[in-house]
Amino acid sequence: MIVIISCNHSPEQISNSGNSTEQKIDYNYTHLGKSVNVYDEHDSLVGFLLKAYTDFCGSDCDVAVLFLKVNANKEITVTNILSLQSNSLGYDLFEKNKIVYRSTFLFKEGESHFGCHNFKIEKIKYVNGKFELKDEFITKEQYALDQGDAQGNCILFPGLDKILEINGY
């Protein structure tokens, strides 16, 4: 069991949000990813998303997504958002213009783990206390996660922020 005490926001940002309360999660996460801001339908900052890993698994493990929500009493609660978890292959979260985007690696029929792949990009909004899929697209280009996978057939995945920029988001 762990207590979440780490994210990319400074201690001042968290402590200035009010009384932090610790919520224990009954799972052994070995490390956390970067935090992503979450805004509600009124463009108010309501919390943060964190990717949580069970081990240093490389490219083949499940990634939990934890929501650190600041409630009306300025207390922080932690919830595992099952609808946002995924396999670690190409999984990323990024916030742009108060919208959360998620990337996941796609396998077409006949494609192996290694090689070039398209990515699914999803636009997710936090509305009425729930995460909702608002839009999605599949990249036109195929990308690889490392040079060994690319084998000269495609370029490396440049990151979710760059994919959004390339596609006009």
N, C-alpha and C positions, 0 to 999 in steps of 0.2 A: 504494500500500500504506500502511496506517495501523497505528498501535499504539494500542490502546484504553487511554486514561489518564483517562477521565472518567466519573463516574456521580454520582448524588445522595447517595451515602454520603460521609461526611467522610474525609479522608486518614487520620485516626486509626483509624476503623473498618476501613479496608482494611489499613493497616500493622499494626494489632494482630491481624489475622487470620493473620499469618505472613509468609513470604517471598513477595513479589509477583514473579511472573515475567511477562514480556511475551510475548504470542503474536501474531505478525503475521498479519493477515488480508489476503488478496490481493484487496482490493476498495477502491474509493475512496469512503468514506462522507464526506459533507460535514458532517453533524451527527447527534447522538444525542439520543434522547428521555430521559424520566425513567427512573430505575431502579426495578425492582420486586423485592422480596425473593422468594426461592424457598426453600420448606421441603420436606423429604422426608417420607416416611410416618411418621417418628418425631418430627415437628415440630421437627427441627433445621434451622437456617439453613444451606443448602448453597451459596448463590450469589445472583446477581442477573440479571434479564433487562433488556436495553436494546433499545429500538427504534433502528435505524440507517437513515438515509436517504442515498440516492445524490445527491440534489440538493434544492433548495428548490422542490419540484414542485407545491405546492398540494394539490389533491385527487386527483391521478391518477398515482401512482407506486407501485412496490412498496416495501414496508417489510421489511427484514431484522430478525430478532430474534436478538440475540447473548446467549448464556448465559455469564456470568462465574462459573465454578465454583471454589470453594475446595476443593482436594483434601485427602487425609489428611496430606500434608506441609505443609499451609497455603500451598500455591502456587495462584495464580489462573491458570486456563486459560480461553481464549475459544473458544466453538464457535458457529457459525451454525446455528440450529435451523430447518431448512427447513419442518418441519411447522407452525410457528407464524407464518411470514411471511404477509403479506397485502397487498392494495391499501390505500393510505392512507385511502380513504374511510371515515370513522367508526371507524378502527382505534384501539383503545386497549387498554392492559393496566393492571390494577389488582390489588393484593393486599389481601385482607381475610380476617382470621382464618386466616392461613397458607395460603390458597388463592389461586391466580392465576385471574383472570377476564379474558376477552378479548371485545371487542365488534367486530363487523364490520357494515358497511352492506349491506342486502339490496336487490336489484332485483327487483321482481315484473314479470311480463310486461306490457309496455306502459309501464312507468315509465321516465322519462328520468333522466339524470344529475342534473338539477336538479329539486327538488321534495321532497316528504315521503316518508320511507321507514321501514320497520321495521328493527330491528337484531337481529342474532343475538348472544346472550350465551352464552359457553361457560365452563364450570368446568373448570380444568385442574390436575391434581396431578402432582407429580414423584414417581414410584414406581419403585423398583428401577433408578434411574439413567436413567429415561425420562420424557418428558412424555406424560401420558395424558388424553384427554378423558373427564371423569366425568359431565358433565351439560350440557344446553344448553336454552335457551328463546328464543323470538322475542318481542320486545316487543309488547304489545297495541296500544299507541299508536304512531303514526308521528311521526317527528321530522325536523327539517331541520338542516343544519350551519351555515346562516347565514340571515339575514332574507330575502335574495333568493330562496333556495330555498323558504322557508316560505310566502311570498306570502300570509300571513294564514290559511293552511289547516292549520297545525300549529305546535307550539311548537319551540323550538330544543332540540337534543340537550343534556341537562343535564350530561352526563358519566357515565362508567361507574359511578363511585361512587354517584351519585344514582339511577341506574337500578337498581342492586342494592338500595338502600334502599327504593325504591318497590315492588319486587317481593319484599320480605321476606327478602333475603339478608343 
